[in-house]
Each structure stands twice: as C-alpha cells, then as structure tokens.
Amino acid sequence: TDFGFKQVKKDEKVSMVADVFHSVAAKYDIMNDLMSMGVHRLWKRYTIDCSGVKSGQRVLDLAGGTGDLAAKFSRIVGPKGQVVLADINHSMLKVGKDKLTNMGIIGNVDYVQANAECLPFDDNHFDLITIAFGLRNVTDKSAALASMYRVLKPGGRLLVLEFSKPSSQALSKVYDAYSFHVLPRMGQLVANDAESYRYLAESIRMHPDQDTLEGMMQEVGFEQTSYHNLTGGIVALHRGFKF
Ligand code: SAM
C-alpha cells in the first residue's frame, strides 16, 4: 500500500506535513521515546560525537523540532558560540523553545521559522549544520541540500541523520511490520492520531536509500561524503564537507 501519498501534489504535501507536525508537537518527545524504545537518544548521541563542534562555533540545527540536538550543541559552543534552531513548523518550534528555556538554556540559541528549501541566512555562515529526521519531510530535497551548502562556511560540515534502508532482508521485514502495523496503533493509543504515524511509516519507506542520498549530497557540491549505518541501517548518518 502507498496510502496514496505518491500522488499528492507539492502544495498538498507541504500542508500535509504541516498538519502532521502541528498535531504531533505536544506528544512528540514521548512518542519518540516510545516508538524507538529510547534508541533515538543513542542515534543523536552518535551525531553529536561526529559533529567535531567546538566552543565558539555557529551551529544550525535544521528541522530541529523540539530541540534535542540544539540543547546539546548549546552547551558545547558556550556563550561565545551560537545555535540556531530552525523549523518550518511553529508548533514544533514553540515546544522546542519552551523545553530548552525550562532546561535553563538561554542566551546562545535563536529560534527561526524557516523552510529548509530556502534558508534565510547569509552565505558561508555556519560551521556545522545538522538535520535529524527532517530531510525526509522536505519536498524538494535537492533544493534543501543546496541551500544548506550555501549557508555552510568553507571547511564546515553537514550531518544528515535519517531513517534509511535496513541492510538485511530479515531486518527489513520485521521493521516493515513494525512501522506499518505497530506504529499507527501506538499513535492511535498514545496520541489519538493513527494518520500522522501512518504518514511517518510511509515517508520512511519513500526516503532515498544510503547511496542515493550520498549521491544527492555530492551533486550539490558536498565533498568527502560518507555515511555510517546505525541499528542495521534502520537509520544512517550521512556526512559531507564544503571546501
Ligand atoms: N530534529 C528533531 C528530532 O530529531 O527530534 C525533529 C524531527 S521531526 C521528525 C521533523 C521536523 O522537520 C518537524 O519539526 C517538521 O516541522 C520539520 N520540517 C518538515 N519540513 C520542513 C522544511 N521544509 N523545512 C524545515 N523544517 C521542516
């Protein structure tokens, strides 16, 4: 089944993605922990470990949502650095801003409502850009990658953390059963919203696999690209540099 998503037009996809994240924003963090059984925390920890980010640097956490990565980067870059948490969806941004503020994280984090496809930042501005579980939702992924390339400083790096293609057939079967049957039921039970979680499963299935995404990064100019599979390729961390 493809739930008809393949047929939707660009504008419809944009508003559908908006609806999904408005409706999940309040329950987003708890659903993340439940659905991934807490493992998203390890995937994010690995991303931080690969970031090479240093005190005083500028970081863009794109599609940053409720701010898990932004919170960690804020502590690393310190008062002389800057973190921009950017997201297209103001409900997600608000949950993120409230969460970080409650954690006492203030001063070096800015919150910007922006579309990844046309970033409202100067050229050559950031030392690091992360986009975690966000690229999958973007309609024009190449435009978004090109926009990230533009705002990255020479020497800067991009990290894309995203669902990808499991490396074994057996894992792929278990995972499909989980995402198409268990996830929507969990969404229904916990968030009273099966539809959004069905969209999630479908968007994961449609996302480019590891090699395709790496090729797309190279096409817009990223160099020394590589990826690392996590949890058997259920998730992959892609890396690329601008020189
Ligand atoms: N990065 C966070 C994390 O890992 O927990 C949030 C990930 S959440 C699954 C995806 C986020 O992407 C949502 O907050 C959504 O609003 C945002 N998003 C979707 N399309 C976007 C776009 N075109 N530009 C910027 N953000 C977008």
Residues whose N, C-alpha, C, O or C-beta is under 5 A from the ligand:
A	BS01	SAM	F21 L62 A63 G64 G65 T66 D87 I88 N89 M92 A114 N115 A116 E117 A132 F133 G134 N137 V138
